[in-house]
Amino acid sequence: MKSTRYIRQTNLKEFGPEAQQKLANASVLVIGLGGLGIPVLQYLNAMGVGTLGLVEQDTIELTNLQRQVLYAENDIGRQKLEVTLEKLQAQNSETQFKTFDTFLTKENALEIIAGFDIVVDASDNFPTRYLVNDACVILKKPFVYGALHSFEGQVSVFNYKGGPTYRCLFPKMPSSTEIPNCNDNGVLGVIPGIIGNLQALEVVKIITSIGEVLTGKLLLYSGLNQFLQKINFTLIPENHNIVKLQEDYGMNGCVANFDISVEALQELISIQKHPQIIDVRTTSEYASYHLPESINIPLNELEERTTEIDTKTPIYVVCQSGKRSQIAIAQLQESIAGTFYNVAGGINKFLEICL
């Protein structure tokens, strides 16, 4: 360790060289390299956490740039994992990185999480949060939670030294009718940075034993009036009795399926070469007019032709009006993992607006 690199924090009498060494010895897993994961990683990396784990399989989109400030326009289309690793290594050459080119699933969660001291949930969906919670309970790992909605955010620490778990605060996963529609669930760009930094601070406090950890407390933040509030919640002891993961966490939930407007798609095509566009109309409809470089897989052939789809890049599904594409996405989510975008209004809207 370079003797002066961390001097601004080791000079703090409440922190000192001992706390810095604890950071160097620690390992932290960050699940998700989006709006929350980026500030968490940048600050933990800068502050000297010895080992950082990165879990992500998404690619960088134009719509990410408003809040995922590690990425630039020339990164669009690249793997988030690849770009993040490059930039974090340039930031701090002393850090050890472990990368996982995958989404977290019930098949890999226990194996991945087992290798780290602390888990940071920087995901954006309920299935992953419940999966992370259950895996951390089984493995007796604390995890730092963050969530976003429009101008607001939440932070807490679960399963810390036998404390309350995520299920103590949110006992059951909400049904699909209770989850806000993905298209309406926006967020102001700066809010993830604020919440992600608060998550990073909780990680540092856990590692170094300074301050008061947010266990049994949910911190609520409102950006519109800079309002902070803490809500206390208590341990429900039976929530520590989890010994195995559930058979199904509903991983095909809302987060994996978004709408994209034809205007945004047209802009994406102009910036990103060769986006993956799947046209599920009939061959005759496709022959009459189709988007350049789109792939025609008619809806009735979709189940047999999923091997033609690259699940590592975003999948933009289009039909004539936007209805068949929604059905197609629902079918695809039953058989393959991926990030799906329904082209709202379909070819009809494209012809109306873009031509």
TORKOL-4160 file (C-alpha; in steps of 0.2 Angstrom, whole numbers, padded with zeros to 4 digits, m for minus):
355
<pt num="1" X="0000" Y="0000" Z="0000"/>
<pt num="2" X="0007" Y="0017" Z="m0005"/>
<pt num="3" X="0010" Y="0026" Z="0012"/>
<pt num="4" X="0002" Y="0043" Z="0007"/>
<pt num="5" X="m0012" Y="0037" Z="m0004"/>
<pt num="6" X="m0025" Y="0036" Z="0010"/>
<pt num="7" X="m0018" Y="0049" Z="0021"/>
<pt num="8" X="m0033" Y="0060" Z="0021"/>
<pt num="9" X="m0043" Y="0046" Z="0030"/>
<pt num="10" X="m0030" Y="0038" Z="0040"/>
<pt num="11" X="m0027" Y="0055" Z="0048"/>
<pt num="12" X="m0044" Y="0055" Z="0055"/>
<pt num="13" X="m0042" Y="0049" Z="0073"/>
<pt num="14" X="m0058" Y="0039" Z="0073"/>
<pt num="15" X="m0052" Y="0030" Z="0058"/>
<pt num="16" X="m0033" Y="0029" Z="0057"/>
<pt num="17" X="m0021" Y="0016" Z="0049"/>
<pt num="18" X="m0030" Y="0001" Z="0058"/>
<pt num="19" X="m0046" Y="0005" Z="0049"/>
<pt num="20" X="m0037" Y="0007" Z="0033"/>
<pt num="21" X="m0030" Y="m0010" Z="0035"/>
<pt num="22" X="m0047" Y="m0018" Z="0038"/>
<pt num="23" X="m0053" Y="m0010" Z="0022"/>
<pt num="24" X="m0038" Y="m0018" Z="0013"/>
<pt num="25" X="m0042" Y="m0035" Z="0021"/>
<pt num="26" X="m0060" Y="m0035" Z="0016"/>
<pt num="27" X="m0070" Y="m0042" Z="0001"/>
<pt num="28" X="m0086" Y="m0034" Z="m0005"/>
<pt num="29" X="m0098" Y="m0041" Z="m0018"/>
<pt num="30" X="m0108" Y="m0028" Z="m0028"/>
<pt num="31" X="m0123" Y="m0035" Z="m0038"/>
<pt num="32" X="m0127" Y="m0024" Z="m0052"/>
<pt num="33" X="m0116" Y="m0011" Z="m0061"/>
<pt num="34" X="m0130" Y="0002" Z="m0064"/>
<pt num="35" X="m0135" Y="0018" Z="m0056"/>
<pt num="36" X="m0132" Y="0012" Z="m0038"/>
<pt num="37" X="m0117" Y="0000" Z="m0041"/>
<pt num="38" X="m0106" Y="0012" Z="m0050"/>
<pt num="39" X="m0105" Y="0025" Z="m0035"/>
<pt num="40" X="m0103" Y="0011" Z="m0023"/>
<pt num="41" X="m0088" Y="0003" Z="m0033"/>
<pt num="42" X="m0080" Y="0020" Z="m0037"/>
<pt num="43" X="m0079" Y="0025" Z="m0019"/>
<pt num="44" X="m0075" Y="0008" Z="m0011"/>
<pt num="45" X="m0061" Y="0006" Z="m0024"/>
<pt num="46" X="m0055" Y="0024" Z="m0021"/>
<pt num="47" X="m0055" Y="0021" Z="m0002"/>
<pt num="48" X="m0044" Y="0005" Z="m0003"/>
<pt num="49" X="m0056" Y="m0010" Z="m0001"/>
<pt num="50" X="m0044" Y="m0024" Z="m0005"/>
<pt num="51" X="m0056" Y="m0036" Z="m0015"/>
<pt num="52" X="m0071" Y="m0031" Z="m0025"/>
<pt num="53" X="m0083" Y="m0043" Z="m0034"/>
<pt num="54" X="m0093" Y="m0037" Z="m0049"/>
<pt num="55" X="m0109" Y="m0046" Z="m0055"/>
<pt num="56" X="m0117" Y="m0040" Z="m0071"/>
<pt num="57" X="m0121" Y="m0046" Z="m0089"/>
<pt num="58" X="m0130" Y="m0031" Z="m0096"/>
<pt num="59" X="m0123" Y="m0020" Z="m0110"/>
<pt num="60" X="m0122" Y="m0001" Z="m0110"/>
<pt num="61" X="m0137" Y="0008" Z="m0117"/>
<pt num="62" X="m0140" Y="0026" Z="m0122"/>
<pt num="63" X="m0153" Y="0028" Z="m0108"/>
<pt num="64" X="m0140" Y="0022" Z="m0095"/>
<pt num="65" X="m0129" Y="0038" Z="m0097"/>
<pt num="66" X="m0141" Y="0050" Z="m0088"/>
<pt num="67" X="m0137" Y="0041" Z="m0071"/>
<pt num="68" X="m0124" Y="0028" Z="m0074"/>
<pt num="69" X="m0110" Y="0041" Z="m0075"/>
<pt num="70" X="m0095" Y="0030" Z="m0076"/>
<pt num="71" X="m0100" Y="0026" Z="m0094"/>
<pt num="72" X="m0098" Y="0037" Z="m0109"/>
<pt num="73" X="m0106" Y="0038" Z="m0127"/>
<pt num="74" X="m0092" Y="0028" Z="m0135"/>
<pt num="75" X="m0096" Y="0014" Z="m0122"/>
<pt num="76" X="m0113" Y="0011" Z="m0129"/>
<pt num="77" X="m0115" Y="m0007" Z="m0134"/>
<pt num="78" X="m0101" Y="m0013" Z="m0124"/>
<pt num="79" X="m0102" Y="m0025" Z="m0109"/>
<pt num="80" X="m0104" Y="m0015" Z="m0092"/>
<pt num="81" X="m0093" Y="m0028" Z="m0084"/>
<pt num="82" X="m0079" Y="m0025" Z="m0096"/>
<pt num="83" X="m0080" Y="m0006" Z="m0096"/>
<pt num="84" X="m0082" Y="m0005" Z="m0077"/>
<pt num="85" X="m0067" Y="m0016" Z="m0074"/>
<pt num="86" X="m0056" Y="m0006" Z="m0085"/>
<pt num="87" X="m0060" Y="0010" Z="m0077"/>
<pt num="88" X="m0059" Y="0004" Z="m0059"/>
<pt num="89" X="m0042" Y="m0004" Z="m0063"/>
<pt num="90" X="m0036" Y="0013" Z="m0069"/>
<pt num="91" X="m0043" Y="0021" Z="m0054"/>
<pt num="92" X="m0034" Y="0010" Z="m0041"/>
<pt num="93" X="m0021" Y="m0003" Z="m0047"/>
<pt num="94" X="m0020" Y="m0010" Z="m0029"/>
<pt num="95" X="m0037" Y="m0018" Z="m0029"/>
<pt num="96" X="m0040" Y="m0036" Z="m0033"/>
<pt num="97" X="m0056" Y="m0039" Z="m0044"/>
<pt num="98" X="m0067" Y="m0054" Z="m0046"/>
<pt num="99" X="m0079" Y="m0053" Z="m0060"/>
<pt num="100" X="m0094" Y="m0063" Z="m0064"/>
<pt num="101" X="m0101" Y="m0061" Z="m0081"/>
<pt num="102" X="m0119" Y="m0067" Z="m0077"/>
<pt num="103" X="m0135" Y="m0061" Z="m0069"/>
<pt num="104" X="m0137" Y="m0067" Z="m0051"/>
<pt num="105" X="m0149" Y="m0083" Z="m0051"/>
<pt num="106" X="m0154" Y="m0096" Z="m0038"/>
<pt num="107" X="m0142" Y="m0108" Z="m0047"/>
<pt num="108" X="m0126" Y="m0097" Z="m0044"/>
<pt num="109" X="m0131" Y="m0085" Z="m0029"/>
<pt num="110" X="m0124" Y="m0096" Z="m0015"/>
<pt num="111" X="m0108" Y="m0100" Z="m0024"/>
<pt num="112" X="m0104" Y="m0082" Z="m0029"/>
<pt num="113" X="m0109" Y="m0074" Z="m0012"/>
<pt num="114" X="m0100" Y="m0087" Z="m0002"/>
<pt num="115" X="m0083" Y="m0079" Z="m0007"/>
<pt num="116" X="m0086" Y="m0062" Z="0000"/>
<pt num="117" X="m0088" Y="m0053" Z="0017"/>
<pt num="118" X="m0101" Y="m0041" Z="0013"/>
<pt num="119" X="m0114" Y="m0040" Z="m0001"/>
<pt num="120" X="m0121" Y="m0024" Z="m0009"/>
<pt num="121" X="m0138" Y="m0026" Z="m0017"/>
<pt num="122" X="m0137" Y="m0013" Z="m0032"/>
<pt num="123" X="m0150" Y="m0022" Z="m0042"/>
<pt num="124" X="m0166" Y="m0014" Z="m0047"/>
<pt num="125" X="m0179" Y="m0028" Z="m0045"/>
<pt num="126" X="m0188" Y="m0037" Z="m0031"/>
<pt num="127" X="m0184" Y="m0055" Z="m0036"/>
<pt num="128" X="m0165" Y="m0051" Z="m0035"/>
<pt num="129" X="m0167" Y="m0043" Z="m0018"/>
<pt num="130" X="m0177" Y="m0058" Z="m0010"/>
<pt num="131" X="m0164" Y="m0070" Z="m0018"/>
<pt num="132" X="m0149" Y="m0060" Z="m0011"/>
<pt num="133" X="m0158" Y="m0059" Z="0006"/>
<pt num="134" X="m0161" Y="m0078" Z="0007"/>
<pt num="135" X="m0143" Y="m0082" Z="0001"/>
<pt num="136" X="m0136" Y="m0070" Z="0014"/>
<pt num="137" X="m0146" Y="m0078" Z="0028"/>
<pt num="138" X="m0140" Y="m0095" Z="0023"/>
<pt num="139" X="m0122" Y="m0090" Z="0022"/>
<pt num="140" X="m0123" Y="m0078" Z="0037"/>
<pt num="141" X="m0117" Y="m0063" Z="0027"/>
<pt num="142" X="m0123" Y="m0045" Z="0029"/>
<pt num="143" X="m0130" Y="m0036" Z="0014"/>
<pt num="144" X="m0132" Y="m0017" Z="0011"/>
<pt num="145" X="m0148" Y="m0013" Z="0002"/>
<pt num="146" X="m0152" Y="0002" Z="m0009"/>
<pt num="147" X="m0168" Y="0006" Z="m0019"/>
<pt num="148" X="m0174" Y="0020" Z="m0030"/>
<pt num="149" X="m0190" Y="0028" Z="m0036"/>
<pt num="150" X="m0192" Y="0044" Z="m0045"/>
<pt num="151" X="m0185" Y="0058" Z="m0033"/>
<pt num="152" X="m0183" Y="0046" Z="m0018"/>
<pt num="153" X="m0172" Y="0032" Z="m0012"/>
<pt num="154" X="m0170" Y="0020" Z="0003"/>
<pt num="155" X="m0155" Y="0012" Z="0012"/>
<pt num="156" X="m0153" Y="m0001" Z="0025"/>
<pt num="157" X="m0142" Y="m0015" Z="0031"/>
<pt num="158" X="m0149" Y="m0032" Z="0033"/>
<pt num="159" X="m0143" Y="m0048" Z="0042"/>
<pt num="160" X="m0130" Y="m0039" Z="0051"/>
<pt num="161" X="m0124" Y="m0048" Z="0067"/>
<pt num="162" X="m0140" Y="m0057" Z="0068"/>
<pt num="163" X="m0151" Y="m0042" Z="0065"/>
<pt num="164" X="m0167" Y="m0040" Z="0055"/>
<pt num="165" X="m0167" Y="m0046" Z="0037"/>
<pt num="166" X="m0175" Y="m0040" Z="0021"/>
<pt num="167" X="m0190" Y="m0051" Z="0024"/>
<pt num="168" X="m0193" Y="m0043" Z="0042"/>
<pt num="169" X="m0196" Y="m0027" Z="0033"/>
<pt num="170" X="m0204" Y="m0034" Z="0017"/>
<pt num="171" X="m0211" Y="m0051" Z="0022"/>
<pt num="172" X="m0218" Y="m0056" Z="0004"/>
<pt num="173" X="m0213" Y="m0051" Z="m0013"/>
<pt num="174" X="m0226" Y="m0039" Z="m0021"/>
<pt num="175" X="m0237" Y="m0046" Z="m0035"/>
<pt num="176" X="m0235" Y="m0040" Z="m0052"/>
<pt num="177" X="m0251" Y="m0029" Z="m0050"/>
<pt num="178" X="m0243" Y="m0021" Z="m0035"/>
<pt num="179" X="m0226" Y="m0017" Z="m0044"/>
<pt num="180" X="m0225" Y="0000" Z="m0053"/>
<pt num="181" X="m0226" Y="m0001" Z="m0072"/>
<pt num="182" X="m0208" Y="m0001" Z="m0078"/>
<pt num="183" X="m0211" Y="0012" Z="m0090"/>
<pt num="184" X="m0218" Y="0024" Z="m0077"/>
<pt num="185" X="m0204" Y="0020" Z="m0064"/>
<pt num="186" X="m0191" Y="0033" Z="m0068"/>
<pt num="187" X="m0178" Y="0041" Z="m0058"/>
<pt num="188" X="m0169" Y="0058" Z="m0058"/>
<pt num="189" X="m0151" Y="0055" Z="m0063"/>
<pt num="190" X="m0143" Y="0062" Z="m0047"/>
<pt num="191" X="m0153" Y="0051" Z="m0035"/>
<pt num="192" X="m0143" Y="0035" Z="m0038"/>
<pt num="193" X="m0127" Y="0044" Z="m0034"/>
<pt num="194" X="m0134" Y="0050" Z="m0018"/>
<pt num="195" X="m0141" Y="0033" Z="m0012"/>
<pt num="196" X="m0126" Y="0023" Z="m0019"/>
<pt num="197" X="m0114" Y="0034" Z="m0009"/>
<pt num="198" X="m0124" Y="0031" Z="0007"/>
<pt num="199" X="m0123" Y="0012" Z="0003"/>
<pt num="200" X="m0104" Y="0013" Z="0001"/>
<pt num="201" X="m0103" Y="0023" Z="0018"/>
<pt num="202" X="m0113" Y="0008" Z="0026"/>
<pt num="203" X="m0100" Y="m0004" Z="0019"/>
<pt num="204" X="m0086" Y="0006" Z="0026"/>
<pt num="205" X="m0094" Y="0007" Z="0043"/>
<pt num="206" X="m0097" Y="m0012" Z="0044"/>
<pt num="207" X="m0079" Y="m0016" Z="0039"/>
<pt num="208" X="m0071" Y="m0004" Z="0051"/>
<pt num="209" X="m0083" Y="m0004" Z="0065"/>
<pt num="210" X="m0084" Y="0015" Z="0065"/>
<pt num="211" X="m0101" Y="0024" Z="0068"/>
<pt num="212" X="m0118" Y="0017" Z="0069"/>
<pt num="213" X="m0123" Y="0004" Z="0056"/>
<pt num="214" X="m0141" Y="0006" Z="0048"/>
<pt num="215" X="m0147" Y="m0011" Z="0055"/>
<pt num="216" X="m0165" Y="m0012" Z="0060"/>
<pt num="217" X="m0167" Y="0005" Z="0052"/>
<pt num="218" X="m0173" Y="0010" Z="0035"/>
<pt num="219" X="m0167" Y="0027" Z="0029"/>
<pt num="220" X="m0179" Y="0036" Z="0018"/>
<pt num="221" X="m0172" Y="0050" Z="0007"/>
<pt num="222" X="m0182" Y="0063" Z="m0003"/>
<pt num="223" X="m0172" Y="0073" Z="m0016"/>
<pt num="224" X="m0186" Y="0086" Z="m0019"/>
<pt num="225" X="m0185" Y="0093" Z="m0001"/>
<pt num="226" X="m0168" Y="0086" Z="0005"/>
<pt num="227" X="m0178" Y="0076" Z="0018"/>
<pt num="228" X="m0171" Y="0062" Z="0028"/>
<pt num="229" X="m0181" Y="0050" Z="0039"/>
<pt num="230" X="m0177" Y="0034" Z="0048"/>
<pt num="231" X="m0190" Y="0020" Z="0051"/>
<pt num="232" X="m0186" Y="0007" Z="0064"/>
<pt num="233" X="m0191" Y="m0011" Z="0061"/>
<pt num="234" X="m0188" Y="m0027" Z="0072"/>
<pt num="235" X="m0181" Y="m0044" Z="0069"/>
<pt num="236" X="m0194" Y="m0058" Z="0066"/>
<pt num="237" X="m0183" Y="m0073" Z="0072"/>
<pt num="238" X="m0191" Y="m0086" Z="0060"/>
<pt num="239" X="m0183" Y="m0076" Z="0045"/>
<pt num="240" X="m0166" Y="m0082" Z="0051"/>
<pt num="241" X="m0172" Y="m0100" Z="0049"/>
<pt num="242" X="m0170" Y="m0101" Z="0030"/>
<pt num="243" X="m0159" Y="m0116" Z="0025"/>
<pt num="244" X="m0161" Y="m0117" Z="0007"/>
<pt num="245" X="m0166" Y="m0106" Z="m0008"/>
<pt num="246" X="m0184" Y="m0106" Z="m0015"/>
<pt num="247" X="m0188" Y="m0115" Z="m0031"/>
<pt num="248" X="m0193" Y="m0099" Z="m0040"/>
<pt num="249" X="m0190" Y="m0081" Z="m0036"/>
<pt num="250" X="m0200" Y="m0075" Z="m0052"/>
<pt num="251" X="m0184" Y="m0069" Z="m0060"/>
<pt num="252" X="m0194" Y="m0065" Z="m0076"/>
<pt num="253" X="m0201" Y="m0050" Z="m0067"/>
<pt num="254" X="m0204" Y="m0032" Z="m0073"/>
<pt num="255" X="m0186" Y="m0027" Z="m0073"/>
<pt num="256" X="m0181" Y="m0037" Z="m0088"/>
<pt num="257" X="m0195" Y="m0030" Z="m0099"/>
<pt num="258" X="m0196" Y="m0012" Z="m0104"/>
<pt num="259" X="m0204" Y="m0002" Z="m0118"/>
<pt num="260" X="m0193" Y="0009" Z="m0130"/>
<pt num="261" X="m0201" Y="0022" Z="m0141"/>
<pt num="262" X="m0198" Y="0022" Z="m0159"/>
<pt num="263" X="m0189" Y="0039" Z="m0158"/>
<pt num="264" X="m0177" Y="0031" Z="m0145"/>
<pt num="265" X="m0174" Y="0016" Z="m0155"/>
<pt num="266" X="m0171" Y="0027" Z="m0171"/>
<pt num="267" X="m0158" Y="0037" Z="m0161"/>
<pt num="268" X="m0150" Y="0021" Z="m0154"/>
<pt num="269" X="m0148" Y="0014" Z="m0172"/>
<pt num="270" X="m0139" Y="0030" Z="m0177"/>
<pt num="271" X="m0127" Y="0029" Z="m0163"/>
<pt num="272" X="m0125" Y="0010" Z="m0160"/>
<pt num="273" X="m0121" Y="0000" Z="m0175"/>
<pt num="274" X="m0131" Y="m0017" Z="m0176"/>
<pt num="275" X="m0143" Y="m0017" Z="m0161"/>
<pt num="276" X="m0152" Y="m0034" Z="m0160"/>
<pt num="277" X="m0169" Y="m0031" Z="m0167"/>
<pt num="278" X="m0181" Y="m0046" Z="m0168"/>
<pt num="279" X="m0196" Y="m0044" Z="m0179"/>
<pt num="280" X="m0210" Y="m0056" Z="m0174"/>
<pt num="281" X="m0222" Y="m0052" Z="m0188"/>
<pt num="282" X="m0226" Y="m0064" Z="m0202"/>
<pt num="283" X="m0213" Y="m0066" Z="m0217"/>
<pt num="284" X="m0225" Y="m0057" Z="m0228"/>
<pt num="285" X="m0227" Y="m0042" Z="m0217"/>
<pt num="286" X="m0208" Y="m0042" Z="m0215"/>
<pt num="287" X="m0206" Y="m0042" Z="m0233"/>
<pt num="288" X="m0217" Y="m0027" Z="m0236"/>
<pt num="289" X="m0207" Y="m0016" Z="m0224"/>
<pt num="290" X="m0195" Y="m0019" Z="m0210"/>
<pt num="291" X="m0181" Y="m0010" Z="m0200"/>
<pt num="292" X="m0164" Y="m0011" Z="m0207"/>
<pt num="293" X="m0154" Y="m0026" Z="m0201"/>
<pt num="294" X="m0169" Y="m0033" Z="m0190"/>
<pt num="295" X="m0170" Y="m0052" Z="m0189"/>
<pt num="296" X="m0187" Y="m0060" Z="m0194"/>
<pt num="297" X="m0193" Y="m0073" Z="m0182"/>
<pt num="298" X="m0211" Y="m0075" Z="m0184"/>
<pt num="299" X="m0221" Y="m0077" Z="m0167"/>
<pt num="300" X="m0226" Y="m0095" Z="m0171"/>
<pt num="301" X="m0208" Y="m0100" Z="m0174"/>
<pt num="302" X="m0201" Y="m0091" Z="m0159"/>
<pt num="303" X="m0200" Y="m0106" Z="m0147"/>
<pt num="304" X="m0190" Y="m0116" Z="m0160"/>
<pt num="305" X="m0178" Y="m0102" Z="m0164"/>
<pt num="306" X="m0172" Y="m0095" Z="m0148"/>
<pt num="307" X="m0154" Y="m0101" Z="m0152"/>
<pt num="308" X="m0153" Y="m0087" Z="m0165"/>
<pt num="309" X="m0155" Y="m0074" Z="m0151"/>
<pt num="310" X="m0140" Y="m0067" Z="m0142"/>
<pt num="311" X="m0144" Y="m0066" Z="m0124"/>
<pt num="312" X="m0129" Y="m0056" Z="m0119"/>
<pt num="313" X="m0135" Y="m0041" Z="m0129"/>
<pt num="314" X="m0151" Y="m0031" Z="m0127"/>
<pt num="315" X="m0166" Y="m0038" Z="m0137"/>
<pt num="316" X="m0177" Y="m0026" Z="m0145"/>
<pt num="317" X="m0193" Y="m0035" Z="m0151"/>
<pt num="318" X="m0205" Y="m0027" Z="m0164"/>
<pt num="319" X="m0221" Y="m0031" Z="m0172"/>
<pt num="320" X="m0234" Y="m0021" Z="m0182"/>
<pt num="321" X="m0243" Y="m0012" Z="m0167"/>
<pt num="322" X="m0233" Y="m0018" Z="m0151"/>
<pt num="323" X="m0245" Y="m0031" Z="m0146"/>
<pt num="324" X="m0238" Y="m0047" Z="m0153"/>
<pt num="325" X="m0221" Y="m0041" Z="m0147"/>
<pt num="326" X="m0227" Y="m0041" Z="m0129"/>
<pt num="327" X="m0233" Y="m0059" Z="m0131"/>
<pt num="328" X="m0216" Y="m0063" Z="m0139"/>
<pt num="329" X="m0207" Y="m0056" Z="m0124"/>
<pt num="330" X="m0217" Y="m0066" Z="m0112"/>
<pt num="331" X="m0214" Y="m0082" Z="m0122"/>
<pt num="332" X="m0195" Y="m0078" Z="m0123"/>
<pt num="333" X="m0194" Y="m0075" Z="m0104"/>
<pt num="334" X="m0200" Y="m0093" Z="m0101"/>
<pt num="335" X="m0185" Y="m0100" Z="m0110"/>
<pt num="336" X="m0170" Y="m0088" Z="m0110"/>
<pt num="337" X="m0163" Y="m0075" Z="m0099"/>
<pt num="338" X="m0160" Y="m0058" Z="m0106"/>
<pt num="339" X="m0165" Y="m0039" Z="m0106"/>
<pt num="340" X="m0180" Y="m0036" Z="m0117"/>
<pt num="341" X="m0187" Y="m0020" Z="m0125"/>
<pt num="342" X="m0204" Y="m0019" Z="m0133"/>
<pt num="343" X="m0204" Y="m0007" Z="m0147"/>
<pt num="344" X="m0220" Y="0003" Z="m0142"/>
<pt num="345" X="m0232" Y="0006" Z="m0156"/>
<pt num="346" X="m0222" Y="m0006" Z="m0168"/>
<pt num="347" X="m0219" Y="m0003" Z="m0186"/>
<pt num="348" X="m0235" Y="0007" Z="m0187"/>
<pt num="349" X="m0228" Y="0020" Z="m0175"/>
<pt num="350" X="m0211" Y="0020" Z="m0184"/>
<pt num="351" X="m0219" Y="0023" Z="m0201"/>
<pt num="352" X="m0230" Y="0037" Z="m0193"/>
<pt num="353" X="m0216" Y="0046" Z="m0184"/>
<pt num="354" X="m0199" Y="0042" Z="m0192"/>
<pt num="355" X="m0203" Y="0042" Z="m0210"/>
